[in-house]
Amino acid sequence: KITEMCIPSNGEIVPADHACPGEIVILADDTLKLNDILGNEKLLPHKTWIDNPMPLLRTTVEPQKPEQREALLNALAEIADTDPL
């Protein structure tokens, strides 16, 4: 049961007694984790999970000098290995 809830409003955190779908709320609960579901899960809209979704953004990275290519590839590989997403 939720006993206390706040919302961001005009740059401040203010107490609230309700929230609408899509609003950001702040709950004082140490047991909640990212993506936890509040409420009846059966009543929530469901989206199908895609194992390999197409990226929304793409970028091109290239070294300023050809001799920097190996260092750049090593740095990108390190980022890819440590990035949780």
HTML snippet that shows the backbone in 3Dmol.js (N, CA, C, O; Angstrom):
<script src="https://3Dmol.org/build/3Dmol-min.js"></script>
<div id="view" style="width:600px;height:400px;position:relative"></div>
<script>
const pdb = `
ATOM      1  N   LYS A   1       0.843  -1.177   0.000  1.00  0.00           N
ATOM      2  CA  LYS A   1       0.000   0.000   0.000  1.00  0.00           C
ATOM      3  C   LYS A   1       0.888   1.240   0.000  1.00  0.00           C
ATOM      4  O   LYS A   1       1.853   1.317   0.759  1.00  0.00           O
ATOM      5  N   ILE A   2       0.563   2.200  -0.843  1.00  0.00           N
ATOM      6  CA  ILE A   2       1.319   3.454  -0.908  1.00  0.00           C
ATOM      7  C   ILE A   2       0.757   4.408   0.137  1.00  0.00           C
ATOM      8  O   ILE A   2      -0.436   4.712   0.131  1.00  0.00           O
ATOM      9  N   THR A   3       1.618   4.877   1.032  1.00  0.00           N
ATOM     10  CA  THR A   3       1.165   5.771   2.097  1.00  0.00           C
ATOM     11  C   THR A   3       1.629   7.205   1.903  1.00  0.00           C
ATOM     12  O   THR A   3       1.078   8.128   2.503  1.00  0.00           O
ATOM     13  N   GLU A   4       2.646   7.392   1.060  1.00  0.00           N
ATOM     14  CA  GLU A   4       3.175   8.739   0.839  1.00  0.00           C
ATOM     15  C   GLU A   4       3.677   8.837  -0.594  1.00  0.00           C
ATOM     16  O   GLU A   4       4.361   7.942  -1.089  1.00  0.00           O
ATOM     17  N   MET A   5       3.324   9.945  -1.256  1.00  0.00           N
ATOM     18  CA  MET A   5       3.719  10.127  -2.647  1.00  0.00           C
ATOM     19  C   MET A   5       3.964  11.615  -2.888  1.00  0.00           C
ATOM     20  O   MET A   5       3.257  12.465  -2.347  1.00  0.00           O
ATOM     21  N   CYS A   6       4.965  11.917  -3.700  1.00  0.00           N
ATOM     22  CA  CYS A   6       5.258  13.298  -4.085  1.00  0.00           C
ATOM     23  C   CYS A   6       5.397  13.361  -5.601  1.00  0.00           C
ATOM     24  O   CYS A   6       5.622  12.350  -6.265  1.00  0.00           O
ATOM     25  N   ILE A   7       5.259  14.575  -6.131  1.00  0.00           N
ATOM     26  CA  ILE A   7       5.450  14.798  -7.561  1.00  0.00           C
ATOM     27  C   ILE A   7       6.339  16.021  -7.755  1.00  0.00           C
ATOM     28  O   ILE A   7       6.352  16.916  -6.910  1.00  0.00           O
ATOM     29  N   PRO A   8       7.086  16.068  -8.863  1.00  0.00           N
ATOM     30  CA  PRO A   8       7.841  17.284  -9.168  1.00  0.00           C
ATOM     31  C   PRO A   8       6.885  18.325  -9.742  1.00  0.00           C
ATOM     32  O   PRO A   8       6.090  18.024 -10.632  1.00  0.00           O
ATOM     33  N   SER A   9       6.966  19.550  -9.228  1.00  0.00           N
ATOM     34  CA  SER A   9       6.092  20.619  -9.702  1.00  0.00           C
ATOM     35  C   SER A   9       6.817  21.953  -9.612  1.00  0.00           C
ATOM     36  O   SER A   9       7.221  22.378  -8.530  1.00  0.00           O
ATOM     37  N   ASN A  10       6.978  22.604 -10.745  1.00  0.00           N
ATOM     38  CA  ASN A  10       7.639  23.916 -10.795  1.00  0.00           C
ATOM     39  C   ASN A  10       9.002  23.912 -10.112  1.00  0.00           C
ATOM     40  O   ASN A  10       9.342  24.853  -9.396  1.00  0.00           O
ATOM     41  N   GLY A  11       9.777  22.862 -10.330  1.00  0.00           N
ATOM     42  CA  GLY A  11      11.124  22.791  -9.783  1.00  0.00           C
ATOM     43  C   GLY A  11      11.197  22.367  -8.332  1.00  0.00           C
ATOM     44  O   GLY A  11      12.278  22.380  -7.744  1.00  0.00           O
ATOM     45  N   GLU A  12      10.073  21.991  -7.738  1.00  0.00           N
ATOM     46  CA  GLU A  12      10.054  21.557  -6.344  1.00  0.00           C
ATOM     47  C   GLU A  12       9.414  20.183  -6.240  1.00  0.00           C
ATOM     48  O   GLU A  12       8.733  19.736  -7.162  1.00  0.00           O
ATOM     49  N   ILE A  13       9.634  19.521  -5.122  1.00  0.00           N
ATOM     50  CA  ILE A  13       8.995  18.242  -4.830  1.00  0.00           C
ATOM     51  C   ILE A  13       7.854  18.531  -3.860  1.00  0.00           C
ATOM     52  O   ILE A  13       8.078  19.029  -2.757  1.00  0.00           O
ATOM     53  N   VAL A  14       6.616  18.214  -4.282  1.00  0.00           N
ATOM     54  CA  VAL A  14       5.451  18.531  -3.452  1.00  0.00           C
ATOM     55  C   VAL A  14       4.634  17.266  -3.181  1.00  0.00           C
ATOM     56  O   VAL A  14       4.573  16.372  -4.025  1.00  0.00           O
ATOM     57  N   PRO A  15       4.008  17.192  -2.004  1.00  0.00           N
ATOM     58  CA  PRO A  15       3.163  16.032  -1.690  1.00  0.00           C
ATOM     59  C   PRO A  15       1.975  15.956  -2.650  1.00  0.00           C
ATOM     60  O   PRO A  15       1.477  16.980  -3.119  1.00  0.00           O
ATOM     61  N   ALA A  16       1.532  14.739  -2.934  1.00  0.00           N
ATOM     62  CA  ALA A  16       0.377  14.539  -3.814  1.00  0.00           C
ATOM     63  C   ALA A  16      -0.431  13.357  -3.295  1.00  0.00           C
ATOM     64  O   ALA A  16       0.113  12.435  -2.686  1.00  0.00           O
ATOM     65  N   ASP A  17      -1.738  13.398  -3.543  1.00  0.00           N
ATOM     66  CA  ASP A  17      -2.584  12.284  -3.118  1.00  0.00           C
ATOM     67  C   ASP A  17      -3.055  11.422  -4.287  1.00  0.00           C
ATOM     68  O   ASP A  17      -3.734  10.416  -4.083  1.00  0.00           O
ATOM     69  N   HIS A  18      -2.696  11.814  -5.515  1.00  0.00           N
ATOM     70  CA  HIS A  18      -3.036  10.993  -6.683  1.00  0.00           C
ATOM     71  C   HIS A  18      -2.062  11.299  -7.821  1.00  0.00           C
ATOM     72  O   HIS A  18      -1.363  12.312  -7.808  1.00  0.00           O
ATOM     73  N   ALA A  19      -2.034  10.420  -8.781  1.00  0.00           N
ATOM     74  CA  ALA A  19      -1.211  10.615  -9.976  1.00  0.00           C
ATOM     75  C   ALA A  19      -1.970  10.028 -11.158  1.00  0.00           C
ATOM     76  O   ALA A  19      -2.712   9.057 -11.014  1.00  0.00           O
ATOM     77  N   CYS A  20      -1.778  10.622 -12.314  1.00  0.00           N
ATOM     78  CA  CYS A  20      -2.433  10.163 -13.538  1.00  0.00           C
ATOM     79  C   CYS A  20      -1.454   9.314 -14.351  1.00  0.00           C
ATOM     80  O   CYS A  20      -0.243   9.413 -14.158  1.00  0.00           O
ATOM     81  N   PRO A  21      -1.967   8.487 -15.253  1.00  0.00           N
ATOM     82  CA  PRO A  21      -1.081   7.669 -16.090  1.00  0.00           C
ATOM     83  C   PRO A  21      -0.044   8.522 -16.813  1.00  0.00           C
ATOM     84  O   PRO A  21      -0.374   9.560 -17.387  1.00  0.00           O
ATOM     85  N   GLY A  22       1.208   8.080 -16.780  1.00  0.00           N
ATOM     86  CA  GLY A  22       2.290   8.787 -17.456  1.00  0.00           C
ATOM     87  C   GLY A  22       2.988   9.822 -16.603  1.00  0.00           C
ATOM     88  O   GLY A  22       4.040  10.326 -16.997  1.00  0.00           O
ATOM     89  N   GLU A  23       2.444  10.156 -15.454  1.00  0.00           N
ATOM     90  CA  GLU A  23       3.087  11.140 -14.587  1.00  0.00           C
ATOM     91  C   GLU A  23       4.241  10.503 -13.818  1.00  0.00           C
ATOM     92  O   GLU A  23       4.245   9.299 -13.558  1.00  0.00           O
ATOM     93  N   ILE A  24       5.208  11.324 -13.464  1.00  0.00           N
ATOM     94  CA  ILE A  24       6.335  10.876 -12.651  1.00  0.00           C
ATOM     95  C   ILE A  24       5.969  11.091 -11.195  1.00  0.00           C
ATOM     96  O   ILE A  24       5.526  12.173 -10.809  1.00  0.00           O
ATOM     97  N   VAL A  25       6.157  10.053 -10.385  1.00  0.00           N
ATOM     98  CA  VAL A  25       5.891  10.174  -8.954  1.00  0.00           C
ATOM     99  C   VAL A  25       7.126   9.741  -8.178  1.00  0.00           C
ATOM    100  O   VAL A  25       7.957   8.980  -8.674  1.00  0.00           O
ATOM    101  N   ILE A  26       7.228  10.234  -6.966  1.00  0.00           N
ATOM    102  CA  ILE A  26       8.330   9.884  -6.074  1.00  0.00           C
ATOM    103  C   ILE A  26       7.716   9.175  -4.876  1.00  0.00           C
ATOM    104  O   ILE A  26       6.863   9.726  -4.181  1.00  0.00           O
ATOM    105  N   LEU A  27       8.165   7.943  -4.647  1.00  0.00           N
ATOM    106  CA  LEU A  27       7.644   7.146  -3.546  1.00  0.00           C
ATOM    107  C   LEU A  27       8.740   6.917  -2.521  1.00  0.00           C
ATOM    108  O   LEU A  27       9.887   6.649  -2.878  1.00  0.00           O
ATOM    109  N   ALA A  28       8.389   7.024  -1.252  1.00  0.00           N
ATOM    110  CA  ALA A  28       9.339   6.782  -0.169  1.00  0.00           C
ATOM    111  C   ALA A  28       9.291   5.300   0.180  1.00  0.00           C
ATOM    112  O   ALA A  28       8.612   4.900   1.126  1.00  0.00           O
ATOM    113  N   ASP A  29      10.014   4.489  -0.585  1.00  0.00           N
ATOM    114  CA  ASP A  29      10.015   3.044  -0.365  1.00  0.00           C
ATOM    115  C   ASP A  29      11.360   2.489  -0.803  1.00  0.00           C
ATOM    116  O   ASP A  29      11.731   2.611  -1.971  1.00  0.00           O
ATOM    117  N   ASP A  30      12.088   1.885   0.116  1.00  0.00           N
ATOM    118  CA  ASP A  30      13.414   1.344  -0.187  1.00  0.00           C
ATOM    119  C   ASP A  30      13.361   0.014  -0.928  1.00  0.00           C
ATOM    120  O   ASP A  30      14.394  -0.471  -1.390  1.00  0.00           O
ATOM    121  N   THR A  31      12.174  -0.586  -1.050  1.00  0.00           N
ATOM    122  CA  THR A  31      12.089  -1.906  -1.674  1.00  0.00           C
ATOM    123  C   THR A  31      11.784  -1.839  -3.162  1.00  0.00           C
ATOM    124  O   THR A  31      11.933  -2.847  -3.852  1.00  0.00           O
ATOM    125  N   LEU A  32      11.362  -0.688  -3.684  1.00  0.00           N
ATOM    126  CA  LEU A  32      11.047  -0.574  -5.105  1.00  0.00           C
ATOM    127  C   LEU A  32      12.315  -0.544  -5.939  1.00  0.00           C
ATOM    128  O   LEU A  32      13.340   0.000  -5.528  1.00  0.00           O
ATOM    129  N   LYS A  33      12.221  -1.148  -7.133  1.00  0.00           N
ATOM    130  CA  LYS A  33      13.339  -1.160  -8.072  1.00  0.00           C
ATOM    131  C   LYS A  33      12.853  -0.608  -9.403  1.00  0.00           C
ATOM    132  O   LYS A  33      11.648  -0.487  -9.626  1.00  0.00           O
ATOM    133  N   LEU A  34      13.769  -0.281 -10.272  1.00  0.00           N
ATOM    134  CA  LEU A  34      13.449   0.193 -11.606  1.00  0.00           C
ATOM    135  C   LEU A  34      12.564  -0.823 -12.319  1.00  0.00           C
ATOM    136  O   LEU A  34      12.834  -2.023 -12.275  1.00  0.00           O
ATOM    137  N   ASN A  35      11.517  -0.349 -12.969  1.00  0.00           N
ATOM    138  CA  ASN A  35      10.556  -1.157 -13.731  1.00  0.00           C
ATOM    139  C   ASN A  35       9.624  -1.998 -12.873  1.00  0.00           C
ATOM    140  O   ASN A  35       8.922  -2.856 -13.408  1.00  0.00           O
ATOM    141  N   ASP A  36       9.591  -1.785 -11.560  1.00  0.00           N
ATOM    142  CA  ASP A  36       8.585  -2.453 -10.748  1.00  0.00           C
ATOM    143  C   ASP A  36       7.206  -1.964 -11.180  1.00  0.00           C
ATOM    144  O   ASP A  36       7.050  -0.816 -11.597  1.00  0.00           O
ATOM    145  N   ILE A  37       6.222  -2.827 -11.080  1.00  0.00           N
ATOM    146  CA  ILE A  37       4.859  -2.483 -11.479  1.00  0.00           C
ATOM    147  C   ILE A  37       4.046  -2.186 -10.234  1.00  0.00           C
ATOM    148  O   ILE A  37       4.043  -2.966  -9.282  1.00  0.00           O
ATOM    149  N   LEU A  38       3.358  -1.054 -10.245  1.00  0.00           N
ATOM    150  CA  LEU A  38       2.459  -0.682  -9.162  1.00  0.00           C
ATOM    151  C   LEU A  38       1.035  -0.834  -9.678  1.00  0.00           C
ATOM    152  O   LEU A  38       0.721  -0.365 -10.772  1.00  0.00           O
ATOM    153  N   GLY A  39       0.190  -1.471  -8.921  1.00  0.00           N
ATOM    154  CA  GLY A  39      -1.186  -1.648  -9.362  1.00  0.00           C
ATOM    155  C   GLY A  39      -1.405  -3.033  -9.952  1.00  0.00           C
ATOM    156  O   GLY A  39      -0.575  -3.930  -9.803  1.00  0.00           O
ATOM    157  N   ASN A  40      -2.534  -3.187 -10.619  1.00  0.00           N
ATOM    158  CA  ASN A  40      -2.924  -4.468 -11.191  1.00  0.00           C
ATOM    159  C   ASN A  40      -2.245  -4.665 -12.534  1.00  0.00           C
ATOM    160  O   ASN A  40      -2.569  -3.977 -13.502  1.00  0.00           O
ATOM    161  N   GLU A  41      -1.310  -5.595 -12.601  1.00  0.00           N
ATOM    162  CA  GLU A  41      -0.526  -5.822 -13.817  1.00  0.00           C
ATOM    163  C   GLU A  41      -1.414  -6.239 -14.988  1.00  0.00           C
ATOM    164  O   GLU A  41      -1.095  -5.931 -16.137  1.00  0.00           O
ATOM    165  N   LYS A  42      -2.522  -6.933 -14.721  1.00  0.00           N
ATOM    166  CA  LYS A  42      -3.415  -7.396 -15.789  1.00  0.00           C
ATOM    167  C   LYS A  42      -4.138  -6.242 -16.474  1.00  0.00           C
ATOM    168  O   LYS A  42      -4.551  -6.374 -17.626  1.00  0.00           O
ATOM    169  N   LEU A  43      -4.298  -5.123 -15.791  1.00  0.00           N
ATOM    170  CA  LEU A  43      -5.007  -3.976 -16.365  1.00  0.00           C
ATOM    171  C   LEU A  43      -4.092  -3.035 -17.136  1.00  0.00           C
ATOM    172  O   LEU A  43      -4.568  -2.123 -17.811  1.00  0.00           O
ATOM    173  N   LEU A  44      -2.778  -3.250 -17.041  1.00  0.00           N
ATOM    174  CA  LEU A  44      -1.826  -2.375 -17.718  1.00  0.00           C
ATOM    175  C   LEU A  44      -1.685  -2.762 -19.183  1.00  0.00           C
ATOM    176  O   LEU A  44      -1.791  -3.940 -19.524  1.00  0.00           O
ATOM    177  N   PRO A  45      -1.445  -1.778 -20.060  1.00  0.00           N
ATOM    178  CA  PRO A  45      -1.191  -2.130 -21.464  1.00  0.00           C
ATOM    179  C   PRO A  45       0.125  -2.892 -21.576  1.00  0.00           C
ATOM    180  O   PRO A  45       1.077  -2.607 -20.850  1.00  0.00           O
ATOM    181  N   HIS A  46       0.174  -3.849 -22.475  1.00  0.00           N
ATOM    182  CA  HIS A  46       1.377  -4.667 -22.648  1.00  0.00           C
ATOM    183  C   HIS A  46       1.990  -4.404 -24.006  1.00  0.00           C
ATOM    184  O   HIS A  46       1.282  -4.286 -25.006  1.00  0.00           O
ATOM    185  N   LYS A  47       3.301  -4.314 -24.039  1.00  0.00           N
ATOM    186  CA  LYS A  47       4.035  -4.175 -25.289  1.00  0.00           C
ATOM    187  C   LYS A  47       4.822  -5.456 -25.515  1.00  0.00           C
ATOM    188  O   LYS A  47       5.323  -6.063 -24.568  1.00  0.00           O
ATOM    189  N   THR A  48       4.925  -5.856 -26.748  1.00  0.00           N
ATOM    190  CA  THR A  48       5.696  -7.041 -27.087  1.00  0.00           C
ATOM    191  C   THR A  48       7.174  -6.698 -27.060  1.00  0.00           C
ATOM    192  O   THR A  48       7.591  -5.691 -27.632  1.00  0.00           O
ATOM    193  N   TRP A  49       7.972  -7.536 -26.395  1.00  0.00           N
ATOM    194  CA  TRP A  49       9.413  -7.313 -26.294  1.00  0.00           C
ATOM    195  C   TRP A  49      10.082  -7.774 -27.579  1.00  0.00           C
ATOM    196  O   TRP A  49       9.801  -8.865 -28.077  1.00  0.00           O
ATOM    197  N   ILE A  50      10.959  -6.949 -28.110  1.00  0.00           N
ATOM    198  CA  ILE A  50      11.729  -7.295 -29.297  1.00  0.00           C
ATOM    199  C   ILE A  50      13.155  -7.592 -28.844  1.00  0.00           C
ATOM    200  O   ILE A  50      13.800  -6.747 -28.224  1.00  0.00           O
ATOM    201  N   ASP A  51      13.650  -8.798 -29.152  1.00  0.00           N
ATOM    202  CA  ASP A  51      14.987  -9.183 -28.699  1.00  0.00           C
ATOM    203  C   ASP A  51      16.089  -8.318 -29.294  1.00  0.00           C
ATOM    204  O   ASP A  51      17.042  -7.968 -28.597  1.00  0.00           O
ATOM    205  N   ASN A  52      15.974  -7.970 -30.560  1.00  0.00           N
ATOM    206  CA  ASN A  52      16.990  -7.157 -31.227  1.00  0.00           C
ATOM    207  C   ASN A  52      16.326  -5.975 -31.920  1.00  0.00           C
ATOM    208  O   ASN A  52      16.189  -5.969 -33.143  1.00  0.00           O
ATOM    209  N   PRO A  53      15.910  -4.970 -31.143  1.00  0.00           N
ATOM    210  CA  PRO A  53      15.238  -3.829 -31.770  1.00  0.00           C
ATOM    211  C   PRO A  53      16.208  -3.014 -32.622  1.00  0.00           C
ATOM    212  O   PRO A  53      17.409  -2.976 -32.356  1.00  0.00           O
ATOM    213  N   MET A  54      15.669  -2.369 -33.640  1.00  0.00           N
ATOM    214  CA  MET A  54      16.480  -1.482 -34.472  1.00  0.00           C
ATOM    215  C   MET A  54      16.870  -0.261 -33.640  1.00  0.00           C
ATOM    216  O   MET A  54      16.036   0.258 -32.898  1.00  0.00           O
ATOM    217  N   PRO A  55      18.095   0.204 -33.740  1.00  0.00           N
ATOM    218  CA  PRO A  55      18.505   1.387 -32.976  1.00  0.00           C
ATOM    219  C   PRO A  55      17.748   2.624 -33.446  1.00  0.00           C
ATOM    220  O   PRO A  55      17.465   2.784 -34.633  1.00  0.00           O
ATOM    221  N   LEU A  56      17.427   3.493 -32.493  1.00  0.00           N
ATOM    222  CA  LEU A  56      16.753   4.740 -32.834  1.00  0.00           C
ATOM    223  C   LEU A  56      17.740   5.776 -33.340  1.00  0.00           C
ATOM    224  O   LEU A  56      17.391   6.631 -34.155  1.00  0.00           O
ATOM    225  N   LEU A  57      18.964   5.698 -32.860  1.00  0.00           N
ATOM    226  CA  LEU A  57      20.002   6.642 -33.262  1.00  0.00           C
ATOM    227  C   LEU A  57      21.222   5.870 -33.749  1.00  0.00           C
ATOM    228  O   LEU A  57      21.545   4.797 -33.239  1.00  0.00           O
ATOM    229  N   ARG A  58      21.871   6.424 -34.715  1.00  0.00           N
ATOM    230  CA  ARG A  58      23.132   5.849 -35.195  1.00  0.00           C
ATOM    231  C   ARG A  58      24.163   6.965 -35.258  1.00  0.00           C
ATOM    232  O   ARG A  58      23.829   8.140 -35.409  1.00  0.00           O
ATOM    233  N   THR A  59      25.399   6.575 -35.140  1.00  0.00           N
ATOM    234  CA  THR A  59      26.462   7.569 -35.211  1.00  0.00           C
ATOM    235  C   THR A  59      27.665   6.970 -35.934  1.00  0.00           C
ATOM    236  O   THR A  59      27.837   5.752 -35.984  1.00  0.00           O
ATOM    237  N   THR A  60      28.471   7.832 -36.480  1.00  0.00           N
ATOM    238  CA  THR A  60      29.701   7.410 -37.132  1.00  0.00           C
ATOM    239  C   THR A  60      30.864   8.008 -36.355  1.00  0.00           C
ATOM    240  O   THR A  60      30.888   9.206 -36.074  1.00  0.00           O
ATOM    241  N   VAL A  61      31.823   7.165 -36.015  1.00  0.00           N
ATOM    242  CA  VAL A  61      32.996   7.610 -35.266  1.00  0.00           C
ATOM    243  C   VAL A  61      34.224   7.240 -36.078  1.00  0.00           C
ATOM    244  O   VAL A  61      34.367   6.104 -36.529  1.00  0.00           O
ATOM    245  N   GLU A  62      35.098   8.199 -36.256  1.00  0.00           N
ATOM    246  CA  GLU A  62      36.342   7.916 -36.975  1.00  0.00           C
ATOM    247  C   GLU A  62      37.474   8.710 -36.344  1.00  0.00           C
ATOM    248  O   GLU A  62      37.247   9.799 -35.816  1.00  0.00           O
ATOM    249  N   PRO A  63      38.681   8.184 -36.392  1.00  0.00           N
ATOM    250  CA  PRO A  63      39.816   8.884 -35.780  1.00  0.00           C
ATOM    251  C   PRO A  63      40.193  10.123 -36.592  1.00  0.00           C
ATOM    252  O   PRO A  63      39.955  10.194 -37.798  1.00  0.00           O
ATOM    253  N   GLN A  64      40.785  11.092 -35.902  1.00  0.00           N
ATOM    254  CA  GLN A  64      41.261  12.286 -36.597  1.00  0.00           C
ATOM    255  C   GLN A  64      42.458  11.948 -37.473  1.00  0.00           C
ATOM    256  O   GLN A  64      42.634  12.521 -38.548  1.00  0.00           O
ATOM    257  N   LYS A  65      43.284  11.006 -37.003  1.00  0.00           N
ATOM    258  CA  LYS A  65      44.473  10.579 -37.756  1.00  0.00           C
ATOM    259  C   LYS A  65      44.404   9.067 -37.934  1.00  0.00           C
ATOM    260  O   LYS A  65      43.962   8.368 -37.022  1.00  0.00           O
ATOM    261  N   PRO A  66      44.826   8.543 -39.078  1.00  0.00           N
ATOM    262  CA  PRO A  66      44.769   7.095 -39.318  1.00  0.00           C
ATOM    263  C   PRO A  66      45.489   6.263 -38.255  1.00  0.00           C
ATOM    264  O   PRO A  66      45.054   5.154 -37.944  1.00  0.00           O
ATOM    265  N   GLU A  67      46.566   6.777 -37.704  1.00  0.00           N
ATOM    266  CA  GLU A  67      47.314   6.008 -36.703  1.00  0.00           C
ATOM    267  C   GLU A  67      46.566   5.898 -35.360  1.00  0.00           C
ATOM    268  O   GLU A  67      46.985   5.135 -34.489  1.00  0.00           O
ATOM    269  N   GLN A  68      45.481   6.641 -35.185  1.00  0.00           N
ATOM    270  CA  GLN A  68      44.678   6.572 -33.962  1.00  0.00           C
ATOM    271  C   GLN A  68      43.571   5.512 -34.053  1.00  0.00           C
ATOM    272  O   GLN A  68      42.848   5.291 -33.081  1.00  0.00           O
ATOM    273  N   ARG A  69      43.434   4.860 -35.204  1.00  0.00           N
ATOM    274  CA  ARG A  69      42.342   3.909 -35.430  1.00  0.00           C
ATOM    275  C   ARG A  69      42.328   2.771 -34.403  1.00  0.00           C
ATOM    276  O   ARG A  69      41.272   2.450 -33.857  1.00  0.00           O
ATOM    277  N   GLU A  70      43.471   2.168 -34.139  1.00  0.00           N
ATOM    278  CA  GLU A  70      43.519   1.047 -33.203  1.00  0.00           C
ATOM    279  C   GLU A  70      43.129   1.483 -31.790  1.00  0.00           C
ATOM    280  O   GLU A  70      42.387   0.779 -31.105  1.00  0.00           O
ATOM    281  N   ALA A  71      43.624   2.635 -31.357  1.00  0.00           N
ATOM    282  CA  ALA A  71      43.274   3.140 -30.022  1.00  0.00           C
ATOM    283  C   ALA A  71      41.774   3.424 -29.932  1.00  0.00           C
ATOM    284  O   ALA A  71      41.145   3.148 -28.911  1.00  0.00           O
ATOM    285  N   LEU A  72      41.210   3.973 -30.998  1.00  0.00           N
ATOM    286  CA  LEU A  72      39.778   4.257 -31.021  1.00  0.00           C
ATOM    287  C   LEU A  72      38.971   2.957 -30.940  1.00  0.00           C
ATOM    288  O   LEU A  72      38.015   2.872 -30.169  1.00  0.00           O
ATOM    289  N   LEU A  73      39.345   1.953 -31.726  1.00  0.00           N
ATOM    290  CA  LEU A  73      38.640   0.672 -31.698  1.00  0.00           C
ATOM    291  C   LEU A  73      38.734   0.011 -30.324  1.00  0.00           C
ATOM    292  O   LEU A  73      37.759  -0.572 -29.850  1.00  0.00           O
ATOM    293  N   ASN A  74      39.895   0.097 -29.685  1.00  0.00           N
ATOM    294  CA  ASN A  74      40.049  -0.460 -28.337  1.00  0.00           C
ATOM    295  C   ASN A  74      39.151   0.261 -27.337  1.00  0.00           C
ATOM    296  O   ASN A  74      38.527  -0.376 -26.488  1.00  0.00           O
ATOM    297  N   ALA A  75      39.084   1.585 -27.435  1.00  0.00           N
ATOM    298  CA  ALA A  75      38.233   2.361 -26.532  1.00  0.00           C
ATOM    299  C   ALA A  75      36.759   2.030 -26.754  1.00  0.00           C
ATOM    300  O   ALA A  75      36.006   1.884 -25.791  1.00  0.00           O
ATOM    301  N   LEU A  76      36.342   1.909 -28.010  1.00  0.00           N
ATOM    302  CA  LEU A  76      34.950   1.567 -28.307  1.00  0.00           C
ATOM    303  C   LEU A  76      34.609   0.158 -27.819  1.00  0.00           C
ATOM    304  O   LEU A  76      33.506  -0.078 -27.326  1.00  0.00           O
ATOM    305  N   ALA A  77      35.542  -0.767 -27.953  1.00  0.00           N
ATOM    306  CA  ALA A  77      35.320  -2.130 -27.461  1.00  0.00           C
ATOM    307  C   ALA A  77      35.166  -2.135 -25.945  1.00  0.00           C
ATOM    308  O   ALA A  77      34.329  -2.861 -25.410  1.00  0.00           O
ATOM    309  N   GLU A  78      35.965  -1.334 -25.252  1.00  0.00           N
ATOM    310  CA  GLU A  78      35.867  -1.247 -23.793  1.00  0.00           C
ATOM    311  C   GLU A  78      34.518  -0.674 -23.380  1.00  0.00           C
ATOM    312  O   GLU A  78      33.898  -1.164 -22.436  1.00  0.00           O
ATOM    313  N   ILE A  79      34.063   0.354 -24.077  1.00  0.00           N
ATOM    314  CA  ILE A  79      32.749   0.931 -23.778  1.00  0.00           C
ATOM    315  C   ILE A  79      31.658  -0.111 -24.002  1.00  0.00           C
ATOM    316  O   ILE A  79      30.763  -0.260 -23.170  1.00  0.00           O
ATOM    317  N   ALA A  80      31.728  -0.829 -25.113  1.00  0.00           N
ATOM    318  CA  ALA A  80      30.716  -1.844 -25.423  1.00  0.00           C
ATOM    319  C   ALA A  80      30.694  -2.949 -24.367  1.00  0.00           C
ATOM    320  O   ALA A  80      29.628  -3.476 -24.048  1.00  0.00           O
ATOM    321  N   ASP A  81      31.852  -3.302 -23.824  1.00  0.00           N
ATOM    322  CA  ASP A  81      31.925  -4.363 -22.817  1.00  0.00           C
ATOM    323  C   ASP A  81      31.380  -3.924 -21.464  1.00  0.00           C
ATOM    324  O   ASP A  81      30.902  -4.757 -20.695  1.00  0.00           O
ATOM    325  N   THR A  82      31.444  -2.630 -21.162  1.00  0.00           N
ATOM    326  CA  THR A  82      31.034  -2.153 -19.844  1.00  0.00           C
ATOM    327  C   THR A  82      29.681  -1.472 -19.841  1.00  0.00           C
ATOM    328  O   THR A  82      29.126  -1.241 -18.767  1.00  0.00           O
ATOM    329  N   ASP A  83      29.127  -1.142 -20.993  1.00  0.00           N
ATOM    330  CA  ASP A  83      27.839  -0.445 -21.076  1.00  0.00           C
ATOM    331  C   ASP A  83      26.704  -1.417 -20.770  1.00  0.00           C
ATOM    332  O   ASP A  83      26.568  -2.433 -21.451  1.00  0.00           O
ATOM    333  N   PRO A  84      25.879  -1.122 -19.751  1.00  0.00           N
ATOM    334  CA  PRO A  84      24.791  -2.043 -19.406  1.00  0.00           C
ATOM    335  C   PRO A  84      23.678  -2.078 -20.444  1.00  0.00           C
ATOM    336  O   PRO A  84      22.866  -3.003 -20.437  1.00  0.00           O
ATOM    337  N   LEU A  85      23.623  -1.114 -21.319  1.00  0.00           N
ATOM    338  CA  LEU A  85      22.556  -1.111 -22.315  1.00  0.00           C
ATOM    339  C   LEU A  85      23.055  -1.745 -23.573  1.00  0.00           C
ATOM    340  O   LEU A  85      22.312  -1.847 -24.549  1.00  0.00           O
TER     341      LEU A  85
END
`;
const viewer = $3Dmol.createViewer("view");
viewer.addModel(pdb, "pdb");
viewer.setStyle({}, {cartoon: {color: "spectrum"}});
viewer.zoomTo();
viewer.render();
</script>
